[in-house]
Amino acid sequence: MGKIAVPTLVVVGDHDPQDPEKQQREELLPLLHDAKLQILPSCGHLVPVEQPGLLAKAIDKWTAG
């Protein structure tokens, strides 16, 4: 599998049953050249549905640098 060479924001919920923190850090993040992991509180796997406001803030903060 190749590496993605663009800045990437990986967003997961803290109650995601997939154990996102471990999975994302160990499997996904090493494949990304410039990645940031953002774990949002009080949501599971459907972050855009469960916490749309927090997701928007996380994206705004990340794109602002």
All heavy atoms as TSV, in Angstrom:
chain	resi	resn	atom	element	x	y	z
A	1	MET	N	N	0.849	-1.172	0.000
A	1	MET	CA	C	0.000	0.000	0.000
A	1	MET	C	C	0.896	1.237	0.000
A	1	MET	O	O	1.854	1.326	0.743
A	1	MET	CB	C	-0.903	-0.025	1.232
A	1	MET	CG	C	-1.917	1.089	1.209
A	1	MET	SD	S	-3.035	1.155	2.651
A	1	MET	CE	C	-3.657	-0.487	2.749
A	2	GLY	N	N	0.555	2.226	-0.817
A	2	GLY	CA	C	1.344	3.442	-0.898
A	2	GLY	C	C	1.004	4.421	0.200
A	2	GLY	O	O	0.025	4.266	0.926
A	3	LYS	N	N	1.821	5.438	0.296
A	3	LYS	CA	C	1.594	6.467	1.311
A	3	LYS	C	C	0.857	7.651	0.702
A	3	LYS	O	O	1.100	8.023	-0.427
A	3	LYS	CB	C	2.923	6.930	1.896
A	3	LYS	CG	C	3.584	5.872	2.740
A	3	LYS	CD	C	4.770	6.464	3.454
A	3	LYS	CE	C	5.381	5.426	4.347
A	3	LYS	NZ	N	5.433	5.813	5.722
A	4	ILE	N	N	-0.015	8.242	1.469
A	4	ILE	CA	C	-0.708	9.455	1.062
A	4	ILE	C	C	0.191	10.614	1.457
A	4	ILE	O	O	0.594	10.730	2.611
A	4	ILE	CB	C	-2.091	9.543	1.728
A	4	ILE	CG1	C	-2.963	8.396	1.250
A	4	ILE	CG2	C	-2.742	10.892	1.449
A	4	ILE	CD1	C	-4.288	8.288	1.955
A	5	ALA	N	N	0.496	11.485	0.514
A	5	ALA	CA	C	1.492	12.536	0.752
A	5	ALA	C	C	0.886	13.926	0.890
A	5	ALA	O	O	1.514	14.909	0.540
A	5	ALA	CB	C	2.517	12.518	-0.362
A	6	VAL	N	N	-0.332	14.013	1.389
A	6	VAL	CA	C	-0.955	15.314	1.630
A	6	VAL	C	C	-1.370	15.385	3.097
A	6	VAL	O	O	-1.623	14.362	3.737
A	6	VAL	CB	C	-2.186	15.537	0.720
A	6	VAL	CG1	C	-1.785	15.586	-0.740
A	6	VAL	CG2	C	-3.232	14.469	0.936
A	7	PRO	N	N	-1.430	16.590	3.662
A	7	PRO	CA	C	-1.876	16.708	5.052
A	7	PRO	C	C	-3.279	16.121	5.222
A	7	PRO	O	O	-4.154	16.331	4.384
A	7	PRO	CB	C	-1.880	18.215	5.293
A	7	PRO	CG	C	-0.931	18.764	4.295
A	7	PRO	CD	C	-1.058	17.876	3.090
A	8	THR	N	N	-3.468	15.376	6.300
A	8	THR	CA	C	-4.725	14.672	6.506
A	8	THR	C	C	-5.170	14.796	7.960
A	8	THR	O	O	-4.369	14.615	8.873
A	8	THR	CB	C	-4.559	13.171	6.162
A	8	THR	OG1	O	-4.048	13.060	4.836
A	8	THR	CG2	C	-5.864	12.427	6.272
A	9	LEU	N	N	-6.451	15.095	8.150
A	9	LEU	CA	C	-7.044	15.107	9.480
A	9	LEU	C	C	-7.867	13.838	9.627
A	9	LEU	O	O	-8.800	13.600	8.864
A	9	LEU	CB	C	-7.937	16.337	9.666
A	9	LEU	CG	C	-8.669	16.434	10.997
A	9	LEU	CD1	C	-7.676	16.552	12.154
A	9	LEU	CD2	C	-9.630	17.614	10.985
A	10	VAL	N	N	-7.529	13.019	10.600
A	10	VAL	CA	C	-8.267	11.792	10.893
A	10	VAL	C	C	-9.120	12.083	12.125
A	10	VAL	O	O	-8.592	12.403	13.184
A	10	VAL	CB	C	-7.294	10.623	11.167
A	10	VAL	CG1	C	-8.060	9.371	11.545
A	10	VAL	CG2	C	-6.396	10.384	9.955
A	11	VAL	N	N	-10.438	11.986	11.962
A	11	VAL	CA	C	-11.360	12.313	13.048
A	11	VAL	C	C	-12.131	11.058	13.442
A	11	VAL	O	O	-12.697	10.381	12.583
A	11	VAL	CB	C	-12.352	13.419	12.618
A	11	VAL	CG1	C	-13.310	13.742	13.743
A	11	VAL	CG2	C	-11.606	14.662	12.165
A	12	VAL	N	N	-12.137	10.774	14.747
A	12	VAL	CA	C	-12.875	9.627	15.269
A	12	VAL	C	C	-13.594	10.040	16.546
A	12	VAL	O	O	-13.233	11.015	17.194
A	12	VAL	CB	C	-11.945	8.428	15.553
A	12	VAL	CG1	C	-11.327	7.905	14.277
A	12	VAL	CG2	C	-10.872	8.789	16.550
A	13	GLY	N	N	-14.612	9.271	16.906
A	13	GLY	CA	C	-15.331	9.504	18.152
A	13	GLY	C	C	-14.739	8.697	19.291
A	13	GLY	O	O	-14.260	7.580	19.084
A	14	ASP	N	N	-14.801	9.242	20.483
A	14	ASP	CA	C	-14.209	8.551	21.628
A	14	ASP	C	C	-14.991	7.316	22.064
A	14	ASP	O	O	-14.494	6.496	22.822
A	14	ASP	CB	C	-14.018	9.507	22.810
A	14	ASP	CG	C	-15.318	10.034	23.391
A	14	ASP	OD1	O	-16.378	9.880	22.753
A	14	ASP	OD2	O	-15.261	10.616	24.487
A	15	HIS	N	N	-16.220	7.161	21.577
A	15	HIS	CA	C	-17.024	5.981	21.910
A	15	HIS	C	C	-17.192	5.051	20.708
A	15	HIS	O	O	-18.101	4.221	20.697
A	15	HIS	CB	C	-18.401	6.387	22.442
A	15	HIS	CG	C	-18.353	7.166	23.711
A	15	HIS	ND1	N	-17.775	6.695	24.868
A	15	HIS	CD2	C	-18.796	8.405	24.004
A	15	HIS	CE1	C	-17.872	7.603	25.815
A	15	HIS	NE2	N	-18.486	8.653	25.312
A	16	ASP	N	N	-16.313	5.165	19.730
A	16	ASP	CA	C	-16.382	4.307	18.546
A	16	ASP	C	C	-16.038	2.874	18.959
A	16	ASP	O	O	-14.972	2.630	19.514
A	16	ASP	CB	C	-15.399	4.805	17.485
A	16	ASP	CG	C	-15.594	4.132	16.137
A	16	ASP	OD1	O	-15.990	2.951	16.107
A	16	ASP	OD2	O	-15.330	4.788	15.125
A	17	PRO	N	N	-16.927	1.922	18.693
A	17	PRO	CA	C	-16.681	0.544	19.121
A	17	PRO	C	C	-15.533	-0.140	18.373
A	17	PRO	O	O	-15.114	-1.221	18.743
A	17	PRO	CB	C	-18.011	-0.161	18.841
A	17	PRO	CG	C	-18.650	0.639	17.774
A	17	PRO	CD	C	-18.214	2.063	18.014
A	18	GLN	N	N	-15.011	0.485	17.359
A	18	GLN	CA	C	-13.916	-0.098	16.581
A	18	GLN	C	C	-12.554	0.099	17.244
A	18	GLN	O	O	-11.536	-0.221	16.657
A	18	GLN	CB	C	-13.886	0.512	15.182
A	18	GLN	CG	C	-15.158	0.349	14.393
A	18	GLN	CD	C	-15.394	-1.086	13.992
A	18	GLN	OE1	O	-14.474	-1.823	13.718
A	18	GLN	NE2	N	-16.654	-1.492	13.981
A	19	ASP	N	N	-12.498	0.650	18.456
A	19	ASP	CA	C	-11.250	0.991	19.137
A	19	ASP	C	C	-10.425	1.906	18.242
A	19	ASP	O	O	-9.308	1.568	17.845
A	19	ASP	CB	C	-10.451	-0.264	19.507
A	19	ASP	CG	C	-9.281	0.069	20.425
A	19	ASP	OD1	O	-9.241	1.163	21.014
A	19	ASP	OD2	O	-8.385	-0.772	20.547
A	20	PRO	N	N	-10.967	3.077	17.897
A	20	PRO	CA	C	-10.335	3.928	16.884
A	20	PRO	C	C	-8.946	4.419	17.241
A	20	PRO	O	O	-8.092	4.489	16.377
A	20	PRO	CB	C	-11.302	5.102	16.759
A	20	PRO	CG	C	-11.986	5.151	18.079
A	20	PRO	CD	C	-12.111	3.712	18.513
A	21	GLU	N	N	-8.714	4.757	18.474
A	21	GLU	CA	C	-7.417	5.330	18.816
A	21	GLU	C	C	-6.300	4.348	18.491
A	21	GLU	O	O	-5.344	4.683	17.802
A	21	GLU	CB	C	-7.370	5.718	20.288
A	21	GLU	CG	C	-6.094	6.447	20.642
A	21	GLU	CD	C	-6.163	7.019	22.050
A	21	GLU	OE1	O	-7.132	6.787	22.773
A	21	GLU	OE2	O	-5.205	7.699	22.409
A	22	LYS	N	N	-6.412	3.137	18.956
A	22	LYS	CA	C	-5.375	2.139	18.700
A	22	LYS	C	C	-5.279	1.829	17.205
A	22	LYS	O	O	-4.199	1.804	16.633
A	22	LYS	CB	C	-5.660	0.868	19.482
A	22	LYS	CG	C	-4.600	-0.177	19.285
A	22	LYS	CD	C	-4.889	-1.413	20.103
A	22	LYS	CE	C	-3.727	-2.356	19.934
A	22	LYS	NZ	N	-4.026	-3.719	19.968
A	23	GLN	N	N	-6.415	1.589	16.581
A	23	GLN	CA	C	-6.418	1.234	15.164
A	23	GLN	C	C	-5.860	2.368	14.311
A	23	GLN	O	O	-5.031	2.138	13.429
A	23	GLN	CB	C	-7.839	0.882	14.710
A	23	GLN	CG	C	-7.913	0.489	13.249
A	23	GLN	CD	C	-9.329	0.142	12.821
A	23	GLN	OE1	O	-10.276	0.273	13.584
A	23	GLN	NE2	N	-9.480	-0.288	11.607
A	24	GLN	N	N	-6.297	3.598	14.560
A	24	GLN	CA	C	-5.855	4.724	13.754
A	24	GLN	C	C	-4.365	4.984	13.929
A	24	GLN	O	O	-3.641	5.216	12.973
A	24	GLN	CB	C	-6.636	5.992	14.103
A	24	GLN	CG	C	-8.122	5.889	13.922
A	24	GLN	CD	C	-8.545	5.515	12.518
A	24	GLN	OE1	O	-7.861	5.786	11.554
A	24	GLN	NE2	N	-9.689	4.885	12.401
A	25	ARG	N	N	-3.909	4.972	15.156
A	25	ARG	CA	C	-2.498	5.269	15.408
A	25	ARG	C	C	-1.587	4.191	14.854
A	25	ARG	O	O	-0.530	4.489	14.323
A	25	ARG	CB	C	-2.252	5.426	16.905
A	25	ARG	CG	C	-2.845	6.702	17.454
A	25	ARG	CD	C	-2.593	6.804	18.930
A	25	ARG	NE	N	-3.463	7.807	19.516
A	25	ARG	CZ	C	-3.020	8.884	20.120
A	25	ARG	NH1	N	-1.744	9.098	20.235
A	25	ARG	NH2	N	-3.863	9.747	20.631
A	26	GLU	N	N	-1.979	2.947	14.995
A	26	GLU	CA	C	-1.103	1.857	14.598
A	26	GLU	C	C	-1.198	1.499	13.121
A	26	GLU	O	O	-0.223	1.040	12.551
A	26	GLU	CB	C	-1.391	0.619	15.446
A	26	GLU	CG	C	-1.001	0.816	16.900
A	26	GLU	CD	C	-1.297	-0.387	17.763
A	26	GLU	OE1	O	-1.763	-1.417	17.242
A	26	GLU	OE2	O	-1.056	-0.297	18.975
A	27	GLU	N	N	-2.357	1.677	12.507
A	27	GLU	CA	C	-2.540	1.235	11.130
A	27	GLU	C	C	-2.628	2.378	10.118
A	27	GLU	O	O	-1.993	2.328	9.079
A	27	GLU	CB	C	-3.788	0.367	11.027
A	27	GLU	CG	C	-3.687	-0.911	11.828
A	27	GLU	CD	C	-4.976	-1.712	11.814
A	27	GLU	OE1	O	-5.842	-1.443	10.969
A	27	GLU	OE2	O	-5.110	-2.608	12.660
A	28	LEU	N	N	-3.414	3.378	10.415
A	28	LEU	CA	C	-3.670	4.431	9.432
A	28	LEU	C	C	-2.635	5.544	9.456
A	28	LEU	O	O	-2.085	5.909	8.420
A	28	LEU	CB	C	-5.068	5.016	9.650
A	28	LEU	CG	C	-5.493	6.129	8.703
A	28	LEU	CD1	C	-5.474	5.627	7.259
A	28	LEU	CD2	C	-6.862	6.639	9.059
A	29	LEU	N	N	-2.360	6.076	10.621
A	29	LEU	CA	C	-1.468	7.232	10.695
A	29	LEU	C	C	-0.083	6.991	10.097
A	29	LEU	O	O	0.448	7.886	9.434
A	29	LEU	CB	C	-1.366	7.737	12.129
A	29	LEU	CG	C	-2.661	8.348	12.680
A	29	LEU	CD1	C	-2.462	8.801	14.110
A	29	LEU	CD2	C	-3.153	9.492	11.832
A	30	PRO	N	N	0.534	5.821	10.258
A	30	PRO	CA	C	1.843	5.619	9.634
A	30	PRO	C	C	1.812	5.662	8.101
A	30	PRO	O	O	2.840	5.867	7.465
A	30	PRO	CB	C	2.270	4.233	10.128
A	30	PRO	CG	C	1.518	4.033	11.384
A	30	PRO	CD	C	0.194	4.724	11.161
A	31	LEU	N	N	0.643	5.485	7.517
A	31	LEU	CA	C	0.530	5.531	6.067
A	31	LEU	C	C	0.413	6.956	5.527
A	31	LEU	O	O	0.487	7.176	4.329
A	31	LEU	CB	C	-0.695	4.730	5.603
A	31	LEU	CG	C	-0.704	3.252	5.966
A	31	LEU	CD1	C	-2.028	2.634	5.555
A	31	LEU	CD2	C	0.460	2.542	5.326
A	32	LEU	N	N	0.209	7.898	6.421
A	32	LEU	CA	C	-0.016	9.281	6.022
A	32	LEU	C	C	1.219	10.121	6.305
A	32	LEU	O	O	1.804	10.039	7.383
A	32	LEU	CB	C	-1.218	9.842	6.778
A	32	LEU	CG	C	-2.512	9.048	6.612
A	32	LEU	CD1	C	-3.569	9.536	7.574
A	32	LEU	CD2	C	-3.003	9.100	5.191
A	33	HIS	N	N	1.599	10.939	5.341
A	33	HIS	CA	C	2.809	11.757	5.444
A	33	HIS	C	C	2.712	12.809	6.552
A	33	HIS	O	O	3.622	12.983	7.342
A	33	HIS	CB	C	3.090	12.419	4.098
A	33	HIS	CG	C	4.188	13.419	4.127
A	33	HIS	ND1	N	5.503	13.057	4.292
A	33	HIS	CD2	C	4.177	14.766	4.038
A	33	HIS	CE1	C	6.253	14.142	4.297
A	33	HIS	NE2	N	5.466	15.191	4.142
A	34	ASP	N	N	1.617	13.525	6.585
A	34	ASP	CA	C	1.442	14.630	7.527
A	34	ASP	C	C	0.030	14.539	8.097
A	34	ASP	O	O	-0.891	15.172	7.596
A	34	ASP	CB	C	1.661	15.957	6.804
A	34	ASP	CG	C	1.554	17.156	7.719
A	34	ASP	OD1	O	1.580	16.977	8.946
A	34	ASP	OD2	O	1.435	18.279	7.207
A	35	ALA	N	N	-0.147	13.725	9.146
A	35	ALA	CA	C	-1.483	13.463	9.660
A	35	ALA	C	C	-1.635	13.920	11.099
A	35	ALA	O	O	-0.679	13.932	11.866
A	35	ALA	CB	C	-1.790	11.976	9.571
A	36	LYS	N	N	-2.859	14.285	11.420
A	36	LYS	CA	C	-3.212	14.620	12.788
A	36	LYS	C	C	-4.436	13.799	13.161
A	36	LYS	O	O	-5.389	13.703	12.394
A	36	LYS	CB	C	-3.532	16.105	12.928
A	36	LYS	CG	C	-3.956	16.469	14.333
A	36	LYS	CD	C	-4.372	17.914	14.461
A	36	LYS	CE	C	-4.853	18.159	15.892
A	36	LYS	NZ	N	-5.540	19.412	16.015
A	37	LEU	N	N	-4.407	13.213	14.344
A	37	LEU	CA	C	-5.546	12.466	14.858
A	37	LEU	C	C	-6.334	13.362	15.802
A	37	LEU	O	O	-5.775	13.939	16.734
A	37	LEU	CB	C	-5.068	11.219	15.609
A	37	LEU	CG	C	-6.155	10.391	16.297
A	37	LEU	CD1	C	-7.120	9.808	15.276
A	37	LEU	CD2	C	-5.516	9.293	17.127
A	38	GLN	N	N	-7.629	13.487	15.559
A	38	GLN	CA	C	-8.520	14.272	16.423
A	38	GLN	C	C	-9.603	13.331	16.937
A	38	GLN	O	O	-10.370	12.781	16.150
A	38	GLN	CB	C	-9.150	15.414	15.627
A	38	GLN	CG	C	-10.123	16.247	16.411
A	38	GLN	CD	C	-9.430	17.162	17.403
A	38	GLN	OE1	O	-8.496	17.848	17.044
A	38	GLN	NE2	N	-9.894	17.146	18.626
A	39	ILE	N	N	-9.645	13.126	18.242
A	39	ILE	CA	C	-10.664	12.282	18.850
A	39	ILE	C	C	-11.715	13.200	19.469
A	39	ILE	O	O	-11.404	13.992	20.352
A	39	ILE	CB	C	-10.051	11.355	19.916
A	39	ILE	CG1	C	-8.983	10.470	19.279
A	39	ILE	CG2	C	-11.138	10.510	20.562
A	39	ILE	CD1	C	-8.190	9.645	20.260
A	40	LEU	N	N	-12.946	13.093	18.981
A	40	LEU	CA	C	-14.022	13.951	19.469
A	40	LEU	C	C	-14.803	13.252	20.579
A	40	LEU	O	O	-15.086	12.055	20.492
A	40	LEU	CB	C	-14.968	14.324	18.329
A	40	LEU	CG	C	-14.345	15.154	17.212
A	40	LEU	CD1	C	-15.397	15.511	16.175
A	40	LEU	CD2	C	-13.689	16.411	17.744
A	41	PRO	N	N	-15.170	14.007	21.622
A	41	PRO	CA	C	-15.881	13.421	22.756
A	41	PRO	C	C	-17.363	13.189	22.466
A	41	PRO	O	O	-17.961	13.829	21.608
A	41	PRO	CB	C	-15.719	14.489	23.845
A	41	PRO	CG	C	-15.609	15.772	23.091
A	41	PRO	CD	C	-14.870	15.426	21.823
A	42	SER	N	N	-17.902	12.257	23.193
A	42	SER	CA	C	-19.353	11.999	23.209
A	42	SER	C	C	-19.926	11.599	21.866
A	42	SER	O	O	-21.041	11.996	21.516
A	42	SER	CB	C	-20.108	13.226	23.748
A	42	SER	OG	O	-19.636	13.564	25.026
A	43	CYS	N	N	-19.182	10.817	21.099
A	43	CYS	CA	C	-19.737	10.284	19.861
A	43	CYS	C	C	-19.060	8.965	19.509
A	43	CYS	O	O	-17.979	8.656	19.981
A	43	CYS	CB	C	-19.656	11.282	18.712
A	43	CYS	SG	S	-18.031	11.848	18.280
A	44	GLY	N	N	-19.747	8.220	18.672
A	44	GLY	CA	C	-19.253	6.920	18.255
A	44	GLY	C	C	-18.688	6.958	16.856
A	44	GLY	O	O	-17.868	7.809	16.525
A	45	HIS	N	N	-19.174	6.071	16.005
A	45	HIS	CA	C	-18.623	5.920	14.664
A	45	HIS	C	C	-19.176	6.947	13.674
A	45	HIS	O	O	-18.554	7.218	12.657
A	45	HIS	CB	C	-18.907	4.497	14.165
A	45	HIS	CG	C	-18.140	4.118	12.960
A	45	HIS	ND1	N	-16.781	3.906	12.979
A	45	HIS	CD2	C	-18.529	3.926	11.684
A	45	HIS	CE1	C	-16.367	3.594	11.766
A	45	HIS	NE2	N	-17.401	3.607	10.963
A	46	LEU	N	N	-20.320	7.527	13.958
A	46	LEU	CA	C	-20.952	8.472	13.024
A	46	LEU	C	C	-20.711	9.911	13.458
A	46	LEU	O	O	-21.642	10.672	13.751
A	46	LEU	CB	C	-22.450	8.183	12.922
A	46	LEU	CG	C	-22.812	6.793	12.403
A	46	LEU	CD1	C	-24.305	6.570	12.475
A	46	LEU	CD2	C	-22.295	6.594	10.997
A	47	VAL	N	N	-19.472	10.310	13.478
A	47	VAL	CA	C	-19.085	11.637	13.963
A	47	VAL	C	C	-19.876	12.761	13.285
A	47	VAL	O	O	-20.391	13.644	13.968
A	47	VAL	CB	C	-17.566	11.852	13.809
A	47	VAL	CG1	C	-17.176	13.274	14.140
A	47	VAL	CG2	C	-16.802	10.872	14.695
A	48	PRO	N	N	-20.018	12.789	11.959
A	48	PRO	CA	C	-20.735	13.906	11.330
A	48	PRO	C	C	-22.206	13.999	11.738
A	48	PRO	O	O	-22.784	15.078	11.728
A	48	PRO	CB	C	-20.638	13.618	9.826
A	48	PRO	CG	C	-19.493	12.683	9.685
A	48	PRO	CD	C	-19.445	11.879	10.957
A	49	VAL	N	N	-22.799	12.879	12.110
A	49	VAL	CA	C	-24.201	12.861	12.528
A	49	VAL	C	C	-24.328	13.167	14.021
A	49	VAL	O	O	-25.204	13.920	14.444
A	49	VAL	CB	C	-24.844	11.486	12.211
A	49	VAL	CG1	C	-26.259	11.393	12.761
A	49	VAL	CG2	C	-24.819	11.219	10.714
A	50	GLU	N	N	-23.427	12.588	14.817
A	50	GLU	CA	C	-23.528	12.690	16.269
A	50	GLU	C	C	-22.988	14.005	16.834
A	50	GLU	O	O	-23.493	14.495	17.838
A	50	GLU	CB	C	-22.795	11.516	16.914
A	50	GLU	CG	C	-23.408	10.166	16.555
A	50	GLU	CD	C	-22.585	9.007	17.073
A	50	GLU	OE1	O	-22.141	9.064	18.234
A	50	GLU	OE2	O	-22.394	8.046	16.318
A	51	GLN	N	N	-21.951	14.552	16.220
A	51	GLN	CA	C	-21.341	15.792	16.718
A	51	GLN	C	C	-20.945	16.704	15.549
A	51	GLN	O	O	-19.771	17.043	15.376
A	51	GLN	CB	C	-20.091	15.472	17.562
A	51	GLN	CG	C	-20.372	14.834	18.888
A	51	GLN	CD	C	-21.010	15.796	19.880
A	51	GLN	OE1	O	-21.198	16.974	19.617
A	51	GLN	NE2	N	-21.336	15.283	21.044
A	52	PRO	N	N	-21.899	17.144	14.742
A	52	PRO	CA	C	-21.552	17.952	13.573
A	52	PRO	C	C	-20.860	19.269	13.938
A	52	PRO	O	O	-19.955	19.719	13.231
A	52	PRO	CB	C	-22.884	18.193	12.863
A	52	PRO	CG	C	-23.926	17.959	13.910
A	52	PRO	CD	C	-23.338	16.941	14.855
A	53	GLY	N	N	-21.265	19.883	15.036
A	53	GLY	CA	C	-20.645	21.149	15.442
A	53	GLY	C	C	-19.189	20.969	15.837
A	53	GLY	O	O	-18.325	21.761	15.451
A	54	LEU	N	N	-18.910	19.933	16.620
A	54	LEU	CA	C	-17.529	19.667	17.018
A	54	LEU	C	C	-16.667	19.293	15.819
A	54	LEU	O	O	-15.504	19.679	15.731
A	54	LEU	CB	C	-17.472	18.545	18.056
A	54	LEU	CG	C	-17.973	18.879	19.450
A	54	LEU	CD1	C	-17.876	17.664	20.356
A	54	LEU	CD2	C	-17.177	20.037	20.036
A	55	LEU	N	N	-17.245	18.539	14.896
A	55	LEU	CA	C	-16.509	18.178	13.688
A	55	LEU	C	C	-16.173	19.430	12.881
A	55	LEU	O	O	-15.038	19.598	12.431
A	55	LEU	CB	C	-17.309	17.198	12.837
A	55	LEU	CG	C	-16.673	16.808	11.507
A	55	LEU	CD1	C	-15.307	16.155	11.715
A	55	LEU	CD2	C	-17.608	15.896	10.728
A	56	ALA	N	N	-17.131	20.315	12.718
A	56	ALA	CA	C	-16.885	21.555	11.971
A	56	ALA	C	C	-15.788	22.380	12.629
A	56	ALA	O	O	-14.909	22.913	11.939
A	56	ALA	CB	C	-18.181	22.363	11.857
A	57	LYS	N	N	-15.811	22.483	13.948
A	57	LYS	CA	C	-14.769	23.222	14.667
A	57	LYS	C	C	-13.397	22.581	14.483
A	57	LYS	O	O	-12.404	23.275	14.307
A	57	LYS	CB	C	-15.106	23.331	16.153
A	57	LYS	CG	C	-16.239	24.276	16.445
A	57	LYS	CD	C	-16.554	24.307	17.920
A	57	LYS	CE	C	-17.744	25.198	18.191
A	57	LYS	NZ	N	-18.121	25.245	19.595
A	58	ALA	N	N	-13.343	21.251	14.536
A	58	ALA	CA	C	-12.076	20.541	14.362
A	58	ALA	C	C	-11.518	20.785	12.967
A	58	ALA	O	O	-10.315	21.031	12.789
A	58	ALA	CB	C	-12.246	19.055	14.612
A	59	ILE	N	N	-12.380	20.747	11.965
A	59	ILE	CA	C	-11.942	20.979	10.584
A	59	ILE	C	C	-11.494	22.425	10.404
A	59	ILE	O	O	-10.458	22.688	9.805
A	59	ILE	CB	C	-13.071	20.607	9.586
A	59	ILE	CG1	C	-13.292	19.099	9.619
A	59	ILE	CG2	C	-12.705	21.080	8.178
A	59	ILE	CD1	C	-14.528	18.640	8.865
A	60	ASP	N	N	-12.264	23.371	10.947
A	60	ASP	CA	C	-11.883	24.783	10.854
A	60	ASP	C	C	-10.521	25.037	11.497
A	60	ASP	O	O	-9.676	25.724	10.926
A	60	ASP	CB	C	-12.943	25.673	11.514
A	60	ASP	CG	C	-14.207	25.815	10.700
A	60	ASP	OD1	O	-14.192	25.481	9.495
A	60	ASP	OD2	O	-15.220	26.258	11.279
A	61	LYS	N	N	-10.304	24.481	12.676
A	61	LYS	CA	C	-9.044	24.664	13.373
A	61	LYS	C	C	-7.895	24.046	12.581
A	61	LYS	O	O	-6.821	24.640	12.461
A	61	LYS	CB	C	-9.120	24.033	14.760
A	61	LYS	CG	C	-7.874	24.226	15.587
A	61	LYS	CD	C	-8.039	23.630	16.975
A	61	LYS	CE	C	-6.757	23.782	17.771
A	61	LYS	NZ	N	-6.873	23.177	19.098
A	62	TRP	N	N	-8.107	22.869	12.024
A	62	TRP	CA	C	-7.073	22.183	11.273
A	62	TRP	C	C	-6.727	22.936	9.977
A	62	TRP	O	O	-5.558	23.087	9.647
A	62	TRP	CB	C	-7.517	20.748	10.970
A	62	TRP	CG	C	-6.510	19.949	10.223
A	62	TRP	CD1	C	-5.342	19.448	10.701
A	62	TRP	CD2	C	-6.593	19.559	8.864
A	62	TRP	NE1	N	-4.696	18.764	9.720
A	62	TRP	CE2	C	-5.435	18.814	8.578
A	62	TRP	CE3	C	-7.533	19.745	7.864
A	62	TRP	CZ2	C	-5.197	18.269	7.332
A	62	TRP	CZ3	C	-7.286	19.212	6.618
A	62	TRP	CH2	C	-6.137	18.480	6.359
A	63	THR	N	N	-7.744	23.426	9.277
A	63	THR	CA	C	-7.478	24.134	8.020
A	63	THR	C	C	-6.856	25.511	8.248
A	63	THR	O	O	-6.172	26.023	7.383
A	63	THR	CB	C	-8.754	24.281	7.164
A	63	THR	OG1	O	-9.764	24.949	7.922
A	63	THR	CG2	C	-9.258	22.925	6.704
A	64	ALA	N	N	-7.097	26.087	9.435
A	64	ALA	CA	C	-6.505	27.394	9.738
A	64	ALA	C	C	-5.026	27.261	10.071
A	64	ALA	O	O	-4.290	28.256	10.053
A	64	ALA	CB	C	-7.253	28.032	10.908
A	65	GLY	N	N	-4.611	26.044	10.360
A	65	GLY	CA	C	-3.186	25.808	10.638
A	65	GLY	C	C	-2.891	25.961	12.049
A	65	GLY	O	O	-2.087	26.084	12.760
